[in-house]
Amino acid sequence: MAYIAVIPPRRADGELADTYRYLGEVVGRGLAARIIQLFSLRAGSMRRMVRTWEAVMWGGSEPRATRELTAAMVSRVNDCHY
């Protein structure tokens, strides 16, 4: 299995620490999933990914439960465990 080095929230500083704080505001403290931490070596990319996710999951008029269910089904159809 491949291994990708990441910078966890507790070791982050500068722009990355700001991005982890922003992520905490979006999804809640302590919820920096490993899949998100894969972007930690490029804080700008992580911030853009979190902003896109925020817009998709929390913006618009569809109920959040509907969006979560749609995301889960798309992941299942694509055989994606995330």
Secondary structure, DSSP 4 states (H G I P E B T S, - for coil): --------GGG--HHHHHHHHHHHHHH-TT---HHHHTTTT-HHHHHHHHHHHHHHHHSSSS-HHHHHHHHHHHHHHTT---
